[in-house]
Amino acid sequence: MASLSQLLAPFVVLLPALAGVGPARELAPASDPLQPASAQQVTIQQRVTIRINPRPAPMPMDAMMFDNGLDEAHGPRWIERKMGNCLSAGLIAGVQPIDNSRLLLILNDRRLVTARLEKGCQGRDFYSGFMVQRSDDGMICTGRDTLRSRSGSTCQVTGFRQLVQVGG
């Protein structure tokens, strides 16, 4: 009959493997001593960037007269009306710079909206459109989202106003 040590010998050999402890393995040397030699966790991140391309305004910008006290004999005038602090990014069909601090957003439903940029930002930097990271709610909001021009400038929108034609 086999002794007790002979019966337990196969289990003693398997014990380190069952406990998760094994002989130390040689890891490939890391190029950066502060970084671990192997990754223990993989994280997958997904970011969606929305690109708004330039689009010509429905009429030349110099023909669009903003309400500045001129009489109606000069043609249609446009006034800016207050609107909310957020605008759905999916509604924007195109963009044109208006002046140094504003962009004209052309919406899919033919509405026109101006976006006022924060101080120090130039509207002309956005002549070729802009990109914005898609937020969870799909909106571009003042003070929250950052517009990035193709030339690399970044600006936040400080306010939206809807353009309404008055006169004729």
C-alpha positions in Angstrom: 0.0 0.0 0.0 1.2 3.5 -0.8 2.3 5.8 1.9 0.4 9.0 2.6 3.2 11.1 1.2 3.1 9.2 -2.1 -0.7 9.9 -2.4 -0.3 13.6 -1.6 2.7 14.3 -3.9 0.7 15.1 -7.1 -1.5 17.6 -5.1 1.6 19.3 -3.7 2.8 19.9 -7.3 -0.5 21.3 -8.3 -1.0 23.5 -5.2 0.8 26.6 -6.5 -1.2 26.5 -9.8 -4.5 26.2 -7.9 -3.6 29.1 -5.6 -2.8 31.4 -8.5 0.9 31.5 -7.6 3.4 30.2 -10.0 7.0 30.7 -10.8 7.9 34.3 -11.6 7.9 35.0 -15.3 10.3 37.3 -17.0 8.5 40.4 -18.3 9.8 42.4 -21.3 11.7 45.4 -20.1 9.7 48.7 -20.2 11.0 51.6 -22.2 9.8 54.0 -19.5 10.7 52.9 -15.9 7.6 54.7 -14.5 5.2 52.7 -16.7 4.3 49.1 -15.9 5.7 46.4 -18.2 2.3 44.9 -19.1 -1.2 46.3 -19.1 -3.7 44.7 -16.7 -6.8 46.6 -17.9 -8.0 47.8 -21.3 -10.3 50.8 -21.5 -12.1 51.6 -24.7 -13.3 55.2 -25.1 -15.4 56.5 -27.8 -15.7 60.2 -28.8 -17.9 61.6 -31.5 -16.9 64.9 -33.1 -19.5 66.8 -35.1 -18.2 68.9 -38.0 -20.2 71.9 -39.2 -19.1 73.0 -42.7 -19.3 76.5 -44.1 -22.4 77.3 -46.1 -23.3 80.4 -47.9 -25.8 82.6 -46.2 -29.3 82.8 -47.9 -28.3 86.4 -49.0 -25.0 88.2 -49.1 -23.8 89.3 -45.7 -23.4 93.0 -46.8 -27.1 93.0 -47.9 -28.2 91.8 -44.4 -28.9 95.0 -42.5 -29.2 94.6 -38.8 -31.5 96.8 -36.9 -29.4 99.9 -36.4 -31.9 102.7 -36.9 -31.9 102.8 -40.7 -35.2 103.4 -42.5 -36.9 100.6 -44.4 -36.1 102.1 -47.8 -32.7 100.4 -47.7 -34.3 96.9 -47.8 -35.1 94.2 -45.3 -33.8 94.5 -41.8 -33.0 91.8 -39.4 -33.3 91.9 -35.6 -31.9 89.5 -33.1 -34.3 87.9 -30.6 -33.4 86.1 -27.5 -33.4 82.4 -27.5 -32.3 79.6 -25.1 -28.8 78.9 -23.9 -28.6 75.6 -25.9 -29.1 74.7 -29.6 -29.4 71.2 -31.0 -26.2 70.4 -33.0 -28.2 68.3 -35.4 -30.2 71.3 -36.6 -27.1 73.2 -37.8 -26.7 72.9 -41.5 -23.8 75.4 -42.0 -21.9 78.4 -40.6 -20.6 81.7 -41.8 -18.6 84.3 -39.8 -20.5 87.6 -39.5 -17.9 89.8 -37.8 -15.1 89.6 -35.2 -17.3 88.2 -32.5 -20.2 86.4 -34.1 -21.0 83.4 -36.3 -24.1 83.0 -38.5 -25.6 79.5 -38.0 -27.9 78.3 -40.8 -30.3 75.7 -39.5 -32.0 72.9 -41.4 -35.4 74.5 -41.0 -34.1 77.7 -42.7 -33.9 79.7 -39.5 -30.8 81.9 -38.9 -29.2 82.1 -35.5 -26.2 84.2 -34.4 -23.7 82.7 -32.0 -21.7 85.3 -30.0 -18.2 84.1 -29.2 -16.3 84.7 -25.9 -14.1 87.8 -25.6 -10.8 87.4 -27.5 -12.2 85.0 -30.1 -12.3 86.0 -33.8 -15.2 85.0 -35.9 -13.0 85.0 -39.0 -11.1 82.0 -37.6 -14.2 79.9 -38.3 -14.3 80.6 -42.1 -13.9 76.9 -42.8 -16.5 75.7 -40.3 -16.0 74.2 -36.8 -16.0 71.0 -34.9 -17.5 70.3 -31.5 -17.5 67.2 -29.3 -20.9 65.6 -29.2 -22.4 65.8 -25.7 -24.8 63.3 -24.2 -27.8 65.5 -24.9 -26.7 66.4 -28.4 -26.9 70.2 -27.7 -24.4 73.0 -28.0 -24.7 75.1 -24.9 -23.3 78.4 -23.8 -20.6 78.2 -21.2 -20.3 74.4 -21.6 -19.2 73.4 -25.1 -16.1 74.5 -27.0 -16.1 75.1 -30.7 -12.8 74.2 -32.5 -11.9 75.8 -35.8 -9.9 73.9 -38.4 -7.0 76.3 -37.8 -6.9 75.2 -34.2 -8.6 78.1 -32.3 -11.0 77.1 -29.6 -13.9 79.3 -28.4 -17.0 79.0 -26.3 -20.3 80.5 -27.3 -21.6 83.1 -24.9 -25.0 83.5 -26.4 -27.4 82.5 -29.1 -29.9 84.9 -30.8 -32.4 84.1 -33.6 -32.4 86.5 -36.6 -35.9 87.6 -37.6 -36.6 89.6 -40.8 -38.6 92.8 -40.3 -39.7 95.1 -43.1 -39.4 94.4 -46.6 
